[in-house]
Amino acid sequence: MMRGDGREPRRSRSRRARTSSKPRRVSTGGATIADVELLFRVAAGRAKIKASGGIRDWKTTLAMLEAGADRIGTSAGLKILDEWRVK
């Protein structure tokens, strides 16, 4: 619901954030597995989780996915895929 000045009230933005299907980013400076696990528990399926920052190999990617990440943000995608194929 919009206010007269065209801005959305804070309460509505907060509610939309809690129920959004858009991924929530864990970190851009280096997500840890503990960060992803915590957000996974707190989100309880209400939001998707994107882990990013410092994910440069298949082992780390797999750990993040197992911790609850739905998406991975990385610039090392080709390297990760190569490692995945060889495993």
C-alpha positions in Angstrom: 0.0 0.0 0.0 1.4 3.4 -1.0 1.2 6.6 1.0 0.1 9.9 -0.5 3.7 10.8 -1.3 4.2 7.7 -3.4 6.5 6.0 -0.9 5.8 2.5 0.5 5.4 2.4 4.3 8.3 0.7 6.1 6.0 -2.0 7.5 5.0 -3.1 4.0 8.5 -3.2 2.7 9.5 -5.3 5.7 6.6 -7.7 5.1 7.4 -8.0 1.4 11.1 -8.7 2.2 10.1 -11.6 4.6 7.9 -13.2 1.9 9.9 -12.4 -1.2 11.2 -15.2 -3.5 14.1 -13.0 -4.4 17.4 -14.4 -3.0 18.8 -12.7 0.0 22.6 -12.2 -0.2 24.6 -13.6 2.7 27.7 -11.6 2.1 29.7 -9.9 -0.5 32.9 -9.9 1.5 33.2 -13.6 2.1 30.3 -15.7 3.3 31.0 -18.3 5.8 29.3 -21.6 6.1 28.1 -20.5 9.6 26.5 -17.4 8.0 24.6 -19.5 5.4 23.4 -21.9 8.1 22.2 -19.1 10.3 20.3 -17.4 7.5 18.8 -20.7 6.4 17.4 -21.3 9.9 16.2 -17.8 10.3 14.6 -17.5 6.8 12.8 -20.9 7.4 12.0 -21.2 3.7 10.5 -17.7 3.4 13.5 -16.4 1.3 16.1 -17.9 -1.0 19.7 -17.5 0.0 22.6 -16.4 -2.2 26.1 -17.0 -0.9 28.8 -14.8 -2.5 32.3 -13.6 -1.8 35.3 -15.9 -1.6 33.7 -18.9 -3.3 36.4 -20.1 -5.7 36.4 -23.9 -5.7 34.0 -26.8 -5.9 34.6 -27.9 -2.3 33.5 -24.5 -1.0 30.6 -24.3 -3.4 29.3 -27.7 -2.2 29.7 -26.7 1.4 27.6 -23.6 0.8 24.9 -25.5 -1.0 24.8 -28.1 1.8 24.5 -25.3 4.4 21.4 -24.0 2.7 22.4 -21.6 -0.1 20.1 -21.7 -3.1 22.5 -19.7 -5.3 26.2 -19.1 -5.5 27.7 -15.8 -6.5 31.2 -16.2 -7.9 33.6 -15.1 -10.6 35.2 -18.5 -10.7 32.3 -20.4 -12.3 34.3 -22.1 -15.0 36.9 -23.3 -12.6 34.2 -24.6 -10.3 32.5 -26.5 -13.1 35.8 -28.0 -14.2 36.5 -29.2 -10.7 32.9 -30.6 -10.5 33.3 -32.5 -13.8 36.6 -34.1 -12.6 35.3 -35.1 -9.1 
